[in-house]
Each structure stands twice: as structure tokens, then as C-alpha cells.
């Protein structure tokens, strides 16, 4: 971990040397991610609710997704573009260095501009929390909600690790990443009631993006579930990360280098 933070600080210093680029990119990503929520808000302003969830409650879901995705892209950007390492053979260079492969990979690039997405998500979450509290949500919800983007980011890292592991055999994983991470995250912007039971089960277990926001908020907002739902984000983050790391280690041990 000391080595990781040393590499991380060097990468961050290099990014911050271009301050105007950092400021512009941060604002750009904040604006781009805001358009996702504005699309959801436009639907709710017309129909007032989705499956019994009003604008403020859906804002909580959307804010959690934006925050967690921003954190993921800041600290694990190289997992998001891992296909390049396999196609070009660049991953082989990481294997011959006397450092942990995953730590070396993650420390190579920090997309600090993605902090704009984190900021935008935090603002949307604050809007949702304000409205939910005014409508009778429990007073402990704001403190609890701070944990949810962190758990969501960990779940995204775990899914990205599993997707990257598949790349050791199929190489081209860009389309797989759309199925395994991008599409589920889009679905996580909305309450689980709008999906068929089989899809809701898939998104709370196999790809547990709904376990981070939807399950605990459903209980906190009095829409069903039990107090055990509050533990769902931590369980989803811990179990998925353990499985993702195991799959990654297994895949690295069976990696046979790039082709020609």
C-alpha cells in the first residue's frame, strides 16, 4: 500500500500540473453527468412518480450512482479501459515489474476530472435528502447515505475486475463491459419495482448495483423490506470485491500473453 500511495501521489501531481485542463474537465464531466439526472427529472416532472417513488427519492438513487461512478473512474480508470492492455501487450510490461500487478495498474492513471461527476452526484443526493427529510424520512438517513457511494464504487471495481478477468481469454471486452457495468448502472437510477422479478434478482445478486441504493433506501423511505436491507450495501461490496479479487488473481495466473 505504501508503494501504491507513492505512485498515486506522483500521478496526481502530474495531473495537477495542467490546472486549467483539470478545472475544465471537472466542469465538463459535472455537466455531462447532470444531463443524466435531468432526463430522469423530466420524466418525473411529467408523471410525478415512478413505481411510487417521487422526484426526491429517485434523486437519491441517481445521486448515489453518479457519486459511485465518479469515484470508480477517478481511482480505477485503467480497469475501465483494460482491453487496451490486452490488445497491445502492455499488460506484459506490468507482469515483469517487481510490484503487485493490480496496484501498479490502478496507480498508473487517476482521472481527477471525474471528480466533477462526484460533485454533481453529491449535489443531487443533497437535493434528494432535503426533500426526503421534509417528507418524513428518518433523521439518520443523511449520515447513512454517505456510505452508499463508497459501497457502490467498490461494487463497480469488483464488476470491472471480473470483466477484466474475462479479457484474459476473450481479449475484446468493451461490449462485455457495457453489459456487465454500464447497463446495470443505468438501471440503478430507477427503483427496482419497475423491472421484472428475474432482472431485479440479477441486479441485487449477480450484478448487485440495486443492493447499494435501492434496497436500503426502500426500507429507509418506508417502502418495504426489513432492517437487514441496511446491511445490503456492505455485504454486496465486501462479497463482490472478494470474488472479484479472487477471479483477477486466478486470471493473472492463467494469462498466456498477447497474440500476434
Protein Blocks (a to p, Z undefined) as FASTA:
>chain_A
ZZmmmmmmmmmmmmmmmmmlmmmmmmmmmmmmmmmmmmmmmmmmmnopaghiafklmmmm
mmmmmmmmmmmmmmmmmmmmmmmmmmnommmmmmmpccdfklmmmmmpccfklmmmmmmm
mmmmmmmmmmmmmnopafklmmmmmmmmmmmmmmmmmmmmmmmmmmmmnopamlmmmmmm
mmmmmmmmpcfklpcfklmmmmmmmmmmklmmmmmmmmmnongcjfklmmmmmmmmmmmm
mmmmmmmmmmmmmpgbjaZZ
